[in-house]
Amino acid sequence: MSIQRATKAAPADTTPLIFDRGPAELKNGDVAESCLPAGRGLKRYNYIMFFVYILKSQKDNSIYIGKTNNILRRFNEHASGHVRSTKSKRPLVLLEQFECNTEREALKLEKEYKKGFNREKIRQRNNL
């Protein structure tokens, strides 16, 4: 039985650690292959983190507030013009991002920031 555990910030030239020991080596989220259905291999249980992000248009200084579970993918979608509401406002800059533990928490925070009062706070905080 082999156990594989990914490191958090491993340099690009290193490989994940591989342990050939018993279940005592299992850490948070690791699952022994023998516990999984056939063909599943090693799985790591990760919870999904959500983000609320604020973009600023360099074209007209407008701001866009949104939520996502993958900040890099979503920013690339905005930057490449795949989002209708920001396509004409490119280039964009990521001003702020906030981590949320649940989608519900992210939705509440996004709604809060989209209110006019909080938009003004964002503008003041970022000198817009």
Backbone as JSON Lines, residues from 0, in Angstrom:
{"i":0,"aa":"M","n":[0.86,-1.17,0.0],"ca":[0.0,0.0,0.0],"c":[0.9,1.23,0.0]}
{"i":1,"aa":"S","n":[0.64,2.17,-0.88],"ca":[1.44,3.4,-0.9],"c":[0.53,4.58,-0.62]}
{"i":2,"aa":"I","n":[1.05,5.51,0.12],"ca":[0.31,6.72,0.5],"c":[1.02,7.9,-0.15]}
{"i":3,"aa":"Q","n":[0.27,8.77,-0.78],"ca":[0.86,9.93,-1.41],"c":[0.24,11.17,-0.8]}
{"i":4,"aa":"R","n":[1.08,12.1,-0.39],"ca":[0.6,13.32,0.23],"c":[1.25,14.5,-0.48]}
{"i":5,"aa":"A","n":[0.45,15.4,-0.98],"ca":[0.97,16.58,-1.68],"c":[1.44,17.61,-0.66]}
{"i":6,"aa":"T","n":[2.53,18.26,-0.97],"ca":[3.03,19.32,-0.1],"c":[2.34,20.62,-0.49]}
{"i":7,"aa":"K","n":[2.26,21.55,0.46],"ca":[1.55,22.8,0.21],"c":[2.24,23.65,-0.85]}
{"i":8,"aa":"A","n":[3.49,23.99,-0.65],"ca":[4.18,24.88,-1.57],"c":[5.47,24.24,-2.02]}
{"i":9,"aa":"A","n":[5.36,23.16,-2.75],"ca":[6.55,22.45,-3.22],"c":[7.13,23.17,-4.43]}
{"i":10,"aa":"P","n":[8.45,23.31,-4.48],"ca":[9.06,23.89,-5.67],"c":[8.74,23.03,-6.9]}
{"i":11,"aa":"A","n":[8.83,23.62,-8.07],"ca":[8.42,22.95,-9.3],"c":[9.24,21.69,-9.59]}
{"i":12,"aa":"D","n":[10.49,21.62,-9.12],"ca":[11.35,20.5,-9.46],"c":[11.23,19.32,-8.5]}
{"i":13,"aa":"T","n":[10.38,19.4,-7.48],"ca":[10.22,18.3,-6.54],"c":[8.92,17.57,-6.81]}
{"i":14,"aa":"T","n":[8.85,16.32,-6.39],"ca":[7.65,15.52,-6.55],"c":[6.98,15.37,-5.19]}
{"i":15,"aa":"P","n":[5.68,15.06,-5.16],"ca":[5.0,14.85,-3.88],"c":[5.64,13.69,-3.1]}
{"i":16,"aa":"L","n":[5.51,13.76,-1.8],"ca":[6.06,12.71,-0.94],"c":[5.29,11.41,-1.11]}
{"i":17,"aa":"I","n":[5.99,10.31,-1.16],"ca":[5.35,9.0,-1.26],"c":[5.79,8.16,-0.07]}
{"i":18,"aa":"F","n":[4.84,7.6,0.66],"ca":[5.13,6.8,1.84],"c":[4.7,5.37,1.59]}
{"i":19,"aa":"D","n":[5.55,4.41,1.9],"ca":[5.19,3.0,1.78],"c":[5.0,2.43,3.17]}
{"i":20,"aa":"R","n":[4.16,3.06,3.94],"ca":[3.91,2.62,5.3],"c":[2.42,2.41,5.49]}
{"i":21,"aa":"G","n":[2.04,1.98,6.66],"ca":[0.66,1.66,6.95],"c":[-0.2,2.88,7.23]}
{"i":22,"aa":"P","n":[-1.46,2.65,7.67],"ca":[-2.42,3.7,7.93],"c":[-1.98,4.72,8.97]}
{"i":23,"aa":"A","n":[-0.96,4.4,9.77],"ca":[-0.51,5.36,10.78],"c":[0.05,6.62,10.13]}
{"i":24,"aa":"E","n":[0.46,6.54,8.86],"ca":[1.02,7.68,8.16],"c":[-0.03,8.62,7.59]}
{"i":25,"aa":"L","n":[-1.3,8.23,7.64],"ca":[-2.35,9.06,7.07],"c":[-2.48,10.36,7.85]}
{"i":26,"aa":"K","n":[-2.56,11.45,7.15],"ca":[-2.74,12.77,7.75],"c":[-4.09,13.32,7.3]}
{"i":27,"aa":"N","n":[-4.38,14.56,7.67],"ca":[-5.66,15.18,7.34],"c":[-6.04,15.0,5.88]}
{"i":28,"aa":"G","n":[-7.13,14.33,5.63],"ca":[-7.66,14.2,4.29],"c":[-7.1,13.07,3.45]}
{"i":29,"aa":"D","n":[-6.0,12.43,3.88],"ca":[-5.43,11.32,3.11],"c":[-6.3,10.08,3.3]}
{"i":30,"aa":"V","n":[-6.4,9.29,2.25],"ca":[-7.18,8.06,2.29],"c":[-6.32,6.95,1.73]}
{"i":31,"aa":"A","n":[-6.24,5.83,2.44],"ca":[-5.49,4.69,1.96],"c":[-6.19,4.11,0.73]}
{"i":32,"aa":"E","n":[-5.4,3.69,-0.25],"ca":[-5.98,3.15,-1.48],"c":[-6.86,1.95,-1.21]}
{"i":33,"aa":"S","n":[-6.53,1.15,-0.2],"ca":[-7.31,-0.04,0.09],"c":[-8.71,0.29,0.57]}
{"i":34,"aa":"C","n":[-8.96,1.52,0.99],"ca":[-10.28,1.92,1.48],"c":[-11.18,2.42,0.36]}
{"i":35,"aa":"L","n":[-10.64,2.55,-0.84],"ca":[-11.4,3.13,-1.94],"c":[-11.91,2.05,-2.88]}
{"i":36,"aa":"P","n":[-13.0,2.32,-3.61],"ca":[-13.48,1.37,-4.61],"c":[-12.42,1.15,-5.69]}
{"i":37,"aa":"A","n":[-12.49,0.06,-6.37],"ca":[-11.5,-0.29,-7.39],"c":[-11.39,0.8,-8.45]}
{"i":38,"aa":"G","n":[-10.15,1.12,-8.81],"ca":[-9.91,2.09,-9.87],"c":[-9.93,3.54,-9.44]}
{"i":39,"aa":"R","n":[-10.2,3.81,-8.19],"ca":[-10.3,5.2,-7.75],"c":[-8.95,5.81,-7.41]}
{"i":40,"aa":"G","n":[-7.97,5.02,-7.0],"ca":[-6.67,5.57,-6.64],"c":[-6.74,6.4,-5.37]}
{"i":41,"aa":"L","n":[-5.72,7.15,-5.12],"ca":[-5.63,7.96,-3.91],"c":[-6.4,9.26,-4.07]}
{"i":42,"aa":"K","n":[-7.23,9.59,-3.15],"ca":[-8.01,10.83,-3.18],"c":[-7.64,11.67,-1.97]}
{"i":43,"aa":"R","n":[-7.75,12.94,-2.1],"ca":[-7.53,13.86,-0.98],"c":[-8.78,14.71,-0.87]}
{"i":44,"aa":"Y","n":[-9.36,14.73,0.31],"ca":[-10.58,15.5,0.52],"c":[-10.21,16.94,0.83]}
{"i":45,"aa":"N","n":[-10.56,17.81,-0.08],"ca":[-10.35,19.23,0.12],"c":[-11.7,19.92,0.06]}
{"i":46,"aa":"Y","n":[-11.89,20.91,0.91],"ca":[-13.12,21.66,0.81],"c":[-12.87,22.81,-0.16]}
{"i":47,"aa":"I","n":[-13.94,23.27,-0.8],"ca":[-13.82,24.32,-1.8],"c":[-13.87,25.67,-1.11]}
{"i":48,"aa":"M","n":[-12.9,26.49,-1.41],"ca":[-12.83,27.86,-0.89],"c":[-13.47,28.78,-1.93]}
{"i":49,"aa":"F","n":[-14.23,29.74,-1.5],"ca":[-14.85,30.7,-2.4],"c":[-14.21,32.06,-2.19]}
{"i":50,"aa":"F","n":[-14.26,32.88,-3.22],"ca":[-13.64,34.2,-3.18],"c":[-14.64,35.24,-3.65]}
{"i":51,"aa":"V","n":[-14.58,36.41,-3.02],"ca":[-15.24,37.6,-3.53],"c":[-14.11,38.49,-4.01]}
{"i":52,"aa":"Y","n":[-14.23,39.0,-5.22],"ca":[-13.13,39.77,-5.79],"c":[-13.64,41.1,-6.34]}
{"i":53,"aa":"I","n":[-12.74,42.06,-6.41],"ca":[-13.07,43.39,-6.93],"c":[-12.08,43.71,-8.04]}
{"i":54,"aa":"L","n":[-12.62,44.0,-9.22],"ca":[-11.8,44.37,-10.37],"c":[-12.0,45.85,-10.67]}
{"i":55,"aa":"K","n":[-10.95,46.49,-11.15],"ca":[-11.04,47.88,-11.58],"c":[-10.69,47.95,-13.06]}
{"i":56,"aa":"S","n":[-11.49,48.68,-13.81],"ca":[-11.21,48.89,-15.22],"c":[-10.19,50.01,-15.35]}
{"i":57,"aa":"Q","n":[-9.12,49.77,-16.1],"ca":[-8.15,50.83,-16.35],"c":[-8.63,51.76,-17.45]}
{"i":58,"aa":"K","n":[-9.66,51.36,-18.14],"ca":[-10.21,52.17,-19.22],"c":[-11.06,53.32,-18.69]}
{"i":59,"aa":"D","n":[-11.99,53.0,-17.75],"ca":[-12.9,54.03,-17.25],"c":[-12.99,54.08,-15.72]}
{"i":60,"aa":"N","n":[-12.1,53.4,-15.01],"ca":[-12.05,53.39,-13.54],"c":[-13.31,52.83,-12.88]}
{"i":61,"aa":"S","n":[-14.14,52.1,-13.62],"ca":[-15.31,51.48,-12.99],"c":[-14.86,50.24,-12.24]}
{"i":62,"aa":"I","n":[-15.69,49.8,-11.29],"ca":[-15.35,48.6,-10.52],"c":[-16.37,47.5,-10.79]}
{"i":63,"aa":"Y","n":[-15.92,46.26,-10.68],"ca":[-16.76,45.09,-10.86],"c":[-16.54,44.2,-9.64]}
{"i":64,"aa":"I","n":[-17.62,43.7,-9.06],"ca":[-17.55,42.85,-7.88],"c":[-18.18,41.51,-8.25]}
{"i":65,"aa":"G","n":[-17.49,40.42,-7.94],"ca":[-18.0,39.1,-8.26],"c":[-17.53,38.06,-7.26]}
{"i":66,"aa":"K","n":[-18.01,36.83,-7.44],"ca":[-17.59,35.72,-6.57],"c":[-17.24,34.53,-7.44]}
{"i":67,"aa":"T","n":[-16.35,33.67,-6.94],"ca":[-15.92,32.5,-7.68],"c":[-15.29,31.5,-6.72]}
{"i":68,"aa":"N","n":[-15.08,30.29,-7.22],"ca":[-14.35,29.3,-6.43],"c":[-12.93,29.1,-6.98]}
{"i":69,"aa":"N","n":[-12.61,29.8,-8.08],"ca":[-11.27,29.71,-8.67],"c":[-10.9,31.09,-9.18]}
{"i":70,"aa":"I","n":[-10.17,31.84,-8.38],"ca":[-9.88,33.24,-8.68],"c":[-9.04,33.41,-9.94]}
{"i":71,"aa":"L","n":[-8.06,32.54,-10.16],"ca":[-7.19,32.67,-11.34],"c":[-7.96,32.43,-12.64]}
{"i":72,"aa":"R","n":[-8.77,31.36,-12.64],"ca":[-9.57,31.06,-13.82],"c":[-10.52,32.2,-14.13]}
{"i":73,"aa":"R","n":[-11.19,32.71,-13.1],"ca":[-12.19,33.76,-13.3],"c":[-11.54,35.06,-13.78]}
{"i":74,"aa":"F","n":[-10.38,35.41,-13.22],"ca":[-9.7,36.62,-13.68],"c":[-9.29,36.47,-15.15]}
{"i":75,"aa":"N","n":[-8.81,35.3,-15.53],"ca":[-8.44,35.08,-16.92],"c":[-9.65,35.17,-17.85]}
{"i":76,"aa":"E","n":[-10.81,34.72,-17.38],"ca":[-12.03,34.86,-18.18],"c":[-12.36,36.33,-18.4]}
{"i":77,"aa":"H","n":[-12.24,37.14,-17.34],"ca":[-12.49,38.58,-17.47],"c":[-11.46,39.21,-18.41]}
{"i":78,"aa":"A","n":[-10.2,38.89,-18.2],"ca":[-9.12,39.52,-18.97],"c":[-9.16,39.16,-20.45]}
{"i":79,"aa":"S","n":[-9.65,37.97,-20.78],"ca":[-9.69,37.55,-22.18],"c":[-10.99,37.95,-22.88]}
{"i":80,"aa":"G","n":[-11.92,38.57,-22.17],"ca":[-13.15,39.06,-22.79],"c":[-14.28,38.07,-22.85]}
{"i":81,"aa":"H","n":[-14.24,37.02,-22.04],"ca":[-15.3,36.01,-22.04],"c":[-16.47,36.36,-21.13]}
{"i":82,"aa":"V","n":[-16.37,37.49,-20.42],"ca":[-17.46,37.93,-19.53],"c":[-18.07,39.18,-20.14]}
{"i":83,"aa":"R","n":[-19.35,39.09,-20.47],"ca":[-20.03,40.17,-21.19],"c":[-19.96,41.51,-20.45]}
{"i":84,"aa":"S","n":[-20.13,41.49,-19.13],"ca":[-20.2,42.75,-18.39],"c":[-18.86,43.48,-18.27]}
{"i":85,"aa":"T","n":[-17.75,42.78,-18.48],"ca":[-16.45,43.45,-18.38],"c":[-15.68,43.45,-19.7]}
{"i":86,"aa":"K","n":[-16.24,42.9,-20.73],"ca":[-15.54,42.78,-22.02],"c":[-15.13,44.14,-22.57]}
{"i":87,"aa":"S","n":[-16.01,45.13,-22.48],"ca":[-15.72,46.45,-23.03],"c":[-14.9,47.32,-22.08]}
{"i":88,"aa":"K","n":[-14.62,46.83,-20.91],"ca":[-13.91,47.63,-19.9],"c":[-12.46,47.21,-19.72]}
{"i":89,"aa":"R","n":[-11.98,46.3,-20.56],"ca":[-10.6,45.83,-20.44],"c":[-9.64,46.94,-20.8]}
{"i":90,"aa":"P","n":[-8.43,46.94,-20.23],"ca":[-7.8,45.99,-19.3],"c":[-8.3,46.17,-17.87]}
{"i":91,"aa":"L","n":[-8.23,45.08,-17.11],"ca":[-8.72,45.05,-15.74],"c":[-7.59,44.77,-14.77]}
{"i":92,"aa":"V","n":[-7.76,45.26,-13.54],"ca":[-6.79,45.02,-12.47],"c":[-7.54,44.45,-11.28]}
{"i":93,"aa":"L","n":[-6.97,43.43,-10.65],"ca":[-7.56,42.85,-9.45],"c":[-7.18,43.74,-8.27]}
{"i":94,"aa":"L","n":[-8.17,44.42,-7.69],"ca":[-7.91,45.31,-6.56],"c":[-7.84,44.55,-5.24]}
{"i":95,"aa":"E","n":[-8.86,43.75,-4.98],"ca":[-8.96,43.05,-3.7],"c":[-9.6,41.69,-3.92]}
{"i":96,"aa":"Q","n":[-9.29,40.77,-3.01],"ca":[-9.97,39.48,-2.99],"c":[-10.15,39.07,-1.54]}
{"i":97,"aa":"F","n":[-11.27,38.44,-1.26],"ca":[-11.61,38.01,0.09],"c":[-11.93,36.53,0.07]}
{"i":98,"aa":"E","n":[-11.37,35.77,0.98],"ca":[-11.65,34.33,1.07],"c":[-12.88,34.09,1.93]}
{"i":99,"aa":"C","n":[-13.72,33.17,1.5],"ca":[-14.91,32.77,2.25],"c":[-14.92,31.25,2.34]}
{"i":100,"aa":"N","n":[-15.39,30.73,3.45],"ca":[-15.42,29.28,3.66],"c":[-16.55,28.58,2.93]}
{"i":101,"aa":"T","n":[-17.65,29.29,2.71],"ca":[-18.81,28.68,2.04],"c":[-19.3,29.58,0.93]}
{"i":102,"aa":"E","n":[-20.05,29.0,0.0],"ca":[-20.62,29.79,-1.09],"c":[-21.65,30.77,-0.55]}
{"i":103,"aa":"R","n":[-22.38,30.36,0.46],"ca":[-23.38,31.24,1.07],"c":[-22.73,32.48,1.66]}
{"i":104,"aa":"E","n":[-21.61,32.28,2.35],"ca":[-20.87,33.4,2.94],"c":[-20.36,34.33,1.83]}
{"i":105,"aa":"A","n":[-19.87,33.77,0.74],"ca":[-19.38,34.57,-0.38],"c":[-20.52,35.36,-1.02]}
{"i":106,"aa":"L","n":[-21.68,34.75,-1.17],"ca":[-22.83,35.43,-1.75],"c":[-23.26,36.61,-0.89]}
{"i":107,"aa":"K","n":[-23.28,36.41,0.43],"ca":[-23.66,37.51,1.34],"c":[-22.66,38.66,1.25]}
{"i":108,"aa":"L","n":[-21.38,38.32,1.21],"ca":[-20.34,39.36,1.14],"c":[-20.41,40.09,-0.2]}
{"i":109,"aa":"E","n":[-20.64,39.36,-1.27],"ca":[-20.76,39.98,-2.59],"c":[-21.93,40.96,-2.62]}
{"i":110,"aa":"K","n":[-23.07,40.54,-2.11],"ca":[-24.24,41.43,-2.07],"c":[-23.95,42.67,-1.24]}
{"i":111,"aa":"E","n":[-23.25,42.49,-0.12],"ca":[-22.92,43.61,0.75],"c":[-22.03,44.62,0.03]}
{"i":112,"aa":"Y","n":[-21.04,44.13,-0.69],"ca":[-20.13,45.02,-1.4],"c":[-20.78,45.68,-2.62]}
{"i":113,"aa":"K","n":[-21.8,45.07,-3.18],"ca":[-22.44,45.65,-4.35],"c":[-23.38,46.8,-4.01]}
{"i":114,"aa":"K","n":[-23.67,47.0,-2.73],"ca":[-24.5,48.13,-2.33],"c":[-23.73,49.42,-2.57]}
{"i":115,"aa":"G","n":[-24.46,50.47,-2.91],"ca":[-23.83,51.76,-3.22],"c":[-22.93,52.29,-2.12]}
{"i":116,"aa":"F","n":[-23.37,52.13,-0.87],"ca":[-22.6,52.63,0.27],"c":[-21.22,51.96,0.32]}
{"i":117,"aa":"N","n":[-21.19,50.66,0.16],"ca":[-19.92,49.94,0.22],"c":[-19.08,50.14,-1.03]}
{"i":118,"aa":"R","n":[-19.71,50.38,-2.17],"ca":[-18.94,50.7,-3.37],"c":[-18.14,51.99,-3.15]}
{"i":119,"aa":"E","n":[-18.75,52.95,-2.49],"ca":[-18.03,54.19,-2.2],"c":[-16.87,53.95,-1.25]}
{"i":120,"aa":"K","n":[-17.05,53.07,-0.27],"ca":[-15.95,52.72,0.63],"c":[-14.79,52.1,-0.15]}
{"i":121,"aa":"I","n":[-15.13,51.23,-1.1],"ca":[-14.1,50.59,-1.92],"c":[-13.36,51.64,-2.72]}
{"i":122,"aa":"R","n":[-14.1,52.57,-3.31],"ca":[-13.47,53.64,-4.1],"c":[-12.54,54.49,-3.23]}
{"i":123,"aa":"Q","n":[-12.97,54.81,-2.03],"ca":[-12.13,55.62,-1.13],"c":[-10.89,54.82,-0.7]}
{"i":124,"aa":"R","n":[-11.07,53.55,-0.39],"ca":[-9.96,52.71,0.06],"c":[-8.89,52.57,-1.01]}
{"i":125,"aa":"N","n":[-9.29,52.59,-2.28],"ca":[-8.36,52.4,-3.39],"c":[-8.08,53.68,-4.16]}
{"i":126,"aa":"N","n":[-8.47,54.81,-3.61],"ca":[-8.22,56.13,-4.22],"c":[-8.75,56.23,-5.66]}
{"i":127,"aa":"L","n":[-10.01,55.86,-5.83],"ca":[-10.63,55.93,-7.17],"c":[-11.54,57.11,-7.27]}
